[in-house]
Amino acid sequence: MTSDTVGDQGGDAHSGTVSAGVDSPSVSRSTASGPPPGPSVSARRRAGRPGHDADSVLRTAVRVFNERGYDGTSMEDLARALGVTKSAIYHHVSGKSELLRQSLDRALDALFAVTREPEATGGPVLGRLEHVLRGSVLALVEELPHVTLLLRVRGNTAVERRALERRREFDRFVADLVREGVAEGAIRPDVDPDVAGRLLFGMVNSLVEWYRPGGGLDAEGLAAQVAAVAFEGLRTPH
């Protein structure tokens, strides 16, 4: 997607904006004396109904995907939600699959960025695992609509299958940390690393169903709560 703003029809060569609405014929300047004419109808429409930039198009598309389901969303639905024509959207993306890819990549890139941080790659294994858990919560909160969409894909398209493979790669990273912890004696030996990873991040993933920013618990506080339950449990310390 380009950085040009998306509107309905018509364009402004100076601003790079595709404006909303169909332009009316220009108003000619009169050679008679008197005040110059006011803004044309098309100019007033552009001023009153700004176009959409790349971020707002993606944001709106993801909202509609989450509300209606990706398979249940048509380009007509997206055009209606944006208040533009389908052709205006096609000018910037090849179709809804490109919007899906951008959203899923945004969620996955945020998660994998956590795995590359120094705290996730060095030091005691439990500390690394906890850092990845906390960082995943922070990434989820920051990219909540995109992570929500990621967790709802089922592999029905090539874009979805690629995203699911990347999710499995992330799961393997976590399972390897658990496996390393078992080998070092930091994690109990009767824990299955794959199951443990799924349980830990199943708890993280469940946040998309109920957590909403601004509800009294910020992202850092939420990450601390998840880490406390995961690594310390619910028992009162003796």
C-alpha positions as a Markdown table, in Angstrom:
| # | Residue | x | y | z |
|---|---|---|---|---|
| 1 | Met | 0.0 | 0.0 | 0.0 |
| 2 | Thr | 1.3 | 3.4 | -0.8 |
| 3 | Ser | 1.3 | 6.4 | 1.5 |
| 4 | Asp | -1.2 | 8.3 | -0.7 |
| 5 | Thr | -4.5 | 9.0 | 0.8 |
| 6 | Val | -7.5 | 7.2 | -0.4 |
| 7 | Gly | -10.8 | 8.8 | -1.2 |
| 8 | Asp | -13.7 | 8.1 | -3.6 |
| 9 | Gln | -13.1 | 9.6 | -7.0 |
| 10 | Gly | -11.2 | 12.5 | -8.5 |
| 11 | Gly | -7.7 | 13.6 | -7.7 |
| 12 | Asp | -5.6 | 16.6 | -6.6 |
| 13 | Ala | -2.3 | 16.5 | -8.4 |
| 14 | His | -0.7 | 18.9 | -6.0 |
| 15 | Ser | -1.7 | 17.2 | -2.7 |
| 16 | Gly | -1.4 | 13.5 | -3.9 |
| 17 | Thr | -4.9 | 13.0 | -2.4 |
| 18 | Val | -7.7 | 11.0 | -4.1 |
| 19 | Ser | -10.7 | 13.0 | -3.0 |
| 20 | Ala | -14.2 | 11.8 | -2.0 |
| 21 | Gly | -17.2 | 12.6 | -4.2 |
| 22 | Val | -17.6 | 13.3 | -8.0 |
| 23 | Asp | -16.4 | 16.7 | -9.0 |
| 24 | Ser | -18.8 | 19.2 | -10.5 |
| 25 | Pro | -17.8 | 21.3 | -13.4 |
| 26 | Ser | -15.4 | 24.2 | -12.5 |
| 27 | Val | -16.9 | 27.6 | -11.9 |
| 28 | Ser | -15.4 | 30.1 | -14.5 |
| 29 | Arg | -14.0 | 33.4 | -13.4 |
| 30 | Ser | -16.1 | 36.3 | -14.7 |
| 31 | Thr | -14.4 | 39.1 | -16.5 |
| 32 | Ala | -16.9 | 41.5 | -14.9 |
| 33 | Ser | -15.9 | 43.4 | -11.8 |
| 34 | Gly | -16.8 | 42.1 | -8.4 |
| 35 | Pro | -15.5 | 39.7 | -5.7 |
| 36 | Pro | -13.9 | 36.5 | -6.9 |
| 37 | Pro | -16.1 | 33.4 | -6.7 |
| 38 | Gly | -15.9 | 31.1 | -3.6 |
| 39 | Pro | -14.5 | 27.6 | -3.6 |
| 40 | Ser | -16.0 | 25.2 | -6.1 |
| 41 | Val | -18.3 | 22.4 | -5.1 |
| 42 | Ser | -15.6 | 19.8 | -5.4 |
| 43 | Ala | -13.2 | 21.9 | -3.2 |
| 44 | Arg | -15.8 | 22.2 | -0.5 |
| 45 | Arg | -16.4 | 18.4 | -0.7 |
| 46 | Arg | -12.7 | 17.7 | -0.3 |
| 47 | Ala | -12.4 | 20.1 | 2.6 |
| 48 | Gly | -15.4 | 18.6 | 4.4 |
| 49 | Arg | -14.6 | 14.9 | 3.7 |
| 50 | Pro | -10.9 | 14.1 | 3.8 |
| 51 | Gly | -9.5 | 11.0 | 2.3 |
| 52 | His | -8.0 | 8.0 | 4.0 |
| 53 | Asp | -4.3 | 7.4 | 4.4 |
| 54 | Ala | -2.7 | 3.9 | 4.3 |
| 55 | Asp | -3.0 | 3.5 | 8.1 |
| 56 | Ser | -6.7 | 4.4 | 8.3 |
| 57 | Val | -7.5 | 2.1 | 5.4 |
| 58 | Leu | -5.8 | -0.8 | 7.1 |
| 59 | Arg | -7.3 | 0.1 | 10.5 |
| 60 | Thr | -10.8 | 0.1 | 9.1 |
| 61 | Ala | -10.3 | -3.1 | 7.1 |
| 62 | Val | -9.0 | -4.9 | 10.2 |
| 63 | Arg | -12.0 | -3.7 | 12.3 |
| 64 | Val | -14.4 | -5.0 | 9.6 |
| 65 | Phe | -12.5 | -8.3 | 9.3 |
| 66 | Asn | -12.8 | -8.8 | 13.1 |
| 67 | Glu | -16.5 | -7.9 | 13.1 |
| 68 | Arg | -17.7 | -9.8 | 10.1 |
| 69 | Gly | -14.9 | -12.4 | 9.7 |
| 70 | Tyr | -12.4 | -12.2 | 6.9 |
| 71 | Asp | -14.3 | -14.7 | 4.7 |
| 72 | Gly | -17.5 | -12.9 | 5.3 |
| 73 | Thr | -16.1 | -9.5 | 4.3 |
| 74 | Ser | -16.3 | -8.3 | 0.7 |
| 75 | Met | -14.6 | -5.4 | -1.0 |
| 76 | Glu | -18.0 | -3.8 | -1.1 |
| 77 | Asp | -18.1 | -4.0 | 2.7 |
| 78 | Leu | -14.7 | -2.4 | 3.0 |
| 79 | Ala | -15.7 | 0.4 | 0.5 |
| 80 | Arg | -18.9 | 1.1 | 2.4 |
| 81 | Ala | -17.0 | 1.2 | 5.8 |
| 82 | Leu | -14.5 | 3.7 | 4.3 |
| 83 | Gly | -17.1 | 5.7 | 2.4 |
| 84 | Val | -15.2 | 5.3 | -0.9 |
| 85 | Thr | -15.6 | 3.3 | -4.1 |
| 86 | Lys | -14.0 | -0.1 | -4.6 |
| 87 | Ser | -11.8 | 1.3 | -7.4 |
| 88 | Ala | -10.3 | 3.8 | -4.9 |
| 89 | Ile | -9.2 | 0.9 | -2.7 |
| 90 | Tyr | -7.8 | -1.1 | -5.7 |
| 91 | His | -5.7 | 1.9 | -6.6 |
| 92 | His | -3.6 | 1.2 | -3.5 |
| 93 | Val | -4.0 | -2.5 | -2.8 |
| 94 | Ser | -4.5 | -5.6 | -4.9 |
| 95 | Gly | -7.4 | -6.7 | -2.8 |
| 96 | Lys | -8.5 | -7.7 | 0.7 |
| 97 | Ser | -5.9 | -10.4 | 0.9 |
| 98 | Glu | -3.2 | -7.8 | 0.8 |
| 99 | Leu | -4.8 | -6.0 | 3.7 |
| 100 | Leu | -5.0 | -9.3 | 5.6 |
| 101 | Arg | -1.3 | -9.9 | 4.9 |
| 102 | Gln | -0.3 | -6.5 | 6.2 |
| 103 | Ser | -2.3 | -7.0 | 9.4 |
| 104 | Leu | -1.0 | -10.5 | 10.1 |
| 105 | Asp | 2.6 | -9.5 | 9.4 |
| 106 | Arg | 2.2 | -6.5 | 11.8 |
| 107 | Ala | 1.1 | -8.8 | 14.6 |
| 108 | Leu | 3.7 | -11.5 | 13.9 |
| 109 | Asp | 6.5 | -9.0 | 13.5 |
| 110 | Ala | 5.7 | -7.5 | 16.9 |
| 111 | Leu | 5.9 | -11.0 | 18.5 |
| 112 | Phe | 9.2 | -12.0 | 16.8 |
| 113 | Ala | 10.7 | -8.6 | 17.8 |
| 114 | Val | 10.4 | -9.7 | 21.4 |
| 115 | Thr | 12.3 | -13.0 | 20.7 |
| 116 | Arg | 15.3 | -10.9 | 19.3 |
| 117 | Glu | 15.7 | -8.7 | 22.4 |
| 118 | Pro | 18.8 | -9.2 | 24.5 |
| 119 | Glu | 16.7 | -10.3 | 27.5 |
| 120 | Ala | 15.2 | -13.1 | 25.4 |
| 121 | Thr | 18.5 | -14.4 | 24.0 |
| 122 | Gly | 20.9 | -14.3 | 27.0 |
| 123 | Gly | 20.8 | -15.0 | 30.7 |
| 124 | Pro | 19.0 | -17.6 | 32.9 |
| 125 | Val | 16.5 | -19.5 | 30.9 |
| 126 | Leu | 13.5 | -18.7 | 33.2 |
| 127 | Gly | 14.3 | -15.0 | 33.0 |
| 128 | Arg | 14.3 | -15.3 | 29.2 |
| 129 | Leu | 11.1 | -17.2 | 29.2 |
| 130 | Glu | 9.4 | -14.7 | 31.4 |
| 131 | His | 10.7 | -11.8 | 29.3 |
| 132 | Val | 9.2 | -13.4 | 26.2 |
| 133 | Leu | 5.9 | -13.9 | 28.0 |
| 134 | Arg | 5.7 | -10.3 | 29.3 |
| 135 | Gly | 6.8 | -8.9 | 25.9 |
| 136 | Ser | 4.1 | -10.9 | 24.1 |
| 137 | Val | 1.5 | -9.3 | 26.4 |
| 138 | Leu | 2.9 | -5.9 | 25.6 |
| 139 | Ala | 2.9 | -6.6 | 21.9 |
| 140 | Leu | -0.7 | -7.9 | 22.1 |
| 141 | Val | -1.9 | -4.8 | 23.8 |
| 142 | Glu | -0.1 | -2.5 | 21.3 |
| 143 | Glu | -1.3 | -4.4 | 18.3 |
| 144 | Leu | -4.6 | -5.7 | 19.7 |
| 145 | Pro | -6.8 | -5.6 | 16.6 |
| 146 | His | -4.1 | -7.2 | 14.5 |
| 147 | Val | -3.3 | -9.9 | 17.0 |
| 148 | Thr | -7.1 | -10.6 | 17.4 |
| 149 | Leu | -7.3 | -11.1 | 13.6 |
| 150 | Leu | -4.2 | -13.4 | 13.7 |
| 151 | Leu | -5.8 | -15.6 | 16.3 |
| 152 | Arg | -8.9 | -16.0 | 14.2 |
| 153 | Val | -7.4 | -17.2 | 10.9 |
| 154 | Arg | -7.9 | -20.9 | 10.1 |
| 155 | Gly | -5.6 | -21.4 | 7.1 |
| 156 | Asn | -8.2 | -21.0 | 4.4 |
| 157 | Thr | -5.9 | -19.0 | 2.1 |
| 158 | Ala | -2.2 | -18.9 | 1.3 |
| 159 | Val | -1.8 | -15.7 | 3.3 |
| 160 | Glu | -3.4 | -17.4 | 6.4 |
| 161 | Arg | -1.3 | -20.6 | 6.0 |
| 162 | Arg | 1.9 | -18.5 | 5.9 |
| 163 | Ala | 0.8 | -16.7 | 9.1 |
| 164 | Leu | 0.0 | -20.0 | 10.8 |
| 165 | Glu | 3.5 | -21.3 | 9.9 |
| 166 | Arg | 5.1 | -18.3 | 11.5 |
| 167 | Arg | 2.9 | -18.8 | 14.6 |
| 168 | Arg | 4.2 | -22.4 | 14.8 |
| 169 | Glu | 7.8 | -21.1 | 14.5 |
| 170 | Phe | 7.1 | -18.8 | 17.5 |
| 171 | Asp | 5.6 | -21.8 | 19.4 |
| 172 | Arg | 8.8 | -23.8 | 18.7 |
| 173 | Phe | 10.9 | -20.9 | 20.0 |
| 174 | Val | 9.0 | -21.0 | 23.3 |
| 175 | Ala | 9.0 | -24.8 | 23.5 |
| 176 | Asp | 12.8 | -24.8 | 23.1 |
| 177 | Leu | 13.1 | -22.4 | 26.0 |
| 178 | Val | 11.1 | -24.7 | 28.2 |
| 179 | Arg | 13.1 | -27.7 | 27.0 |
| 180 | Glu | 16.3 | -25.9 | 27.8 |
| 181 | Gly | 14.9 | -25.1 | 31.3 |
| 182 | Val | 14.1 | -28.7 | 31.9 |
| 183 | Ala | 17.6 | -29.7 | 30.8 |
| 184 | Glu | 19.2 | -27.2 | 33.2 |
| 185 | Gly | 17.0 | -28.3 | 36.1 |
| 186 | Ala | 15.2 | -24.9 | 36.3 |
| 187 | Ile | 11.9 | -26.4 | 35.2 |
| 188 | Arg | 10.4 | -29.6 | 36.6 |
| 189 | Pro | 11.2 | -32.6 | 34.4 |
| 190 | Asp | 7.6 | -33.9 | 34.2 |
| 191 | Val | 6.5 | -30.9 | 32.2 |
| 192 | Asp | 6.1 | -31.4 | 28.4 |
| 193 | Pro | 7.8 | -28.5 | 26.7 |
| 194 | Asp | 5.3 | -28.3 | 23.9 |
| 195 | Val | 2.3 | -28.5 | 26.2 |
| 196 | Ala | 3.8 | -25.9 | 28.6 |
| 197 | Gly | 4.4 | -23.5 | 25.7 |
| 198 | Arg | 0.8 | -23.9 | 24.5 |
| 199 | Leu | -0.6 | -23.4 | 28.0 |
| 200 | Leu | 1.5 | -20.3 | 28.7 |
| 201 | Phe | 0.7 | -18.6 | 25.4 |
| 202 | Gly | -2.9 | -19.8 | 25.4 |
| 203 | Met | -3.2 | -17.7 | 28.6 |
| 204 | Val | -1.7 | -14.7 | 26.7 |
| 205 | Asn | -3.9 | -15.2 | 23.6 |
| 206 | Ser | -7.1 | -15.3 | 25.7 |
| 207 | Leu | -6.5 | -11.7 | 26.5 |
| 208 | Val | -7.9 | -10.6 | 23.1 |
| 209 | Glu | -11.4 | -11.9 | 24.3 |
| 210 | Trp | -11.7 | -9.6 | 27.3 |
| 211 | Tyr | -8.9 | -7.0 | 27.7 |
| 212 | Arg | -9.7 | -3.5 | 26.5 |
| 213 | Pro | -7.2 | -0.6 | 27.0 |
| 214 | Gly | -8.3 | 2.0 | 29.4 |
| 215 | Gly | -10.1 | -0.4 | 31.7 |
| 216 | Gly | -7.9 | 0.4 | 34.7 |
| 217 | Leu | -5.0 | -2.0 | 34.0 |
| 218 | Asp | -2.3 | -0.8 | 31.8 |
| 219 | Ala | -0.1 | -3.0 | 29.5 |
| 220 | Glu | 2.7 | -3.3 | 32.0 |
| 221 | Gly | 0.4 | -4.1 | 34.9 |
| 222 | Leu | -1.3 | -6.7 | 32.7 |
| 223 | Ala | 2.0 | -8.3 | 31.8 |
| 224 | Ala | 3.0 | -8.5 | 35.4 |
| 225 | Gln | -0.3 | -10.2 | 36.4 |
| 226 | Val | 0.1 | -12.8 | 33.6 |
| 227 | Ala | 3.8 | -13.5 | 34.6 |
| 228 | Ala | 2.9 | -13.8 | 38.3 |
| 229 | Val | 0.2 | -16.4 | 37.6 |
| 230 | Ala | 2.4 | -18.3 | 35.1 |
| 231 | Phe | 5.6 | -18.4 | 37.2 |
| 232 | Glu | 4.5 | -18.0 | 40.8 |
| 233 | Gly | 1.0 | -19.6 | 40.7 |
| 234 | Leu | -2.0 | -18.7 | 42.8 |
| 235 | Arg | -0.8 | -20.1 | 46.2 |
| 236 | Thr | 0.1 | -17.8 | 48.9 |
| 237 | Pro | 3.9 | -18.0 | 49.5 |
| 238 | His | 4.9 | -19.9 | 52.7 |
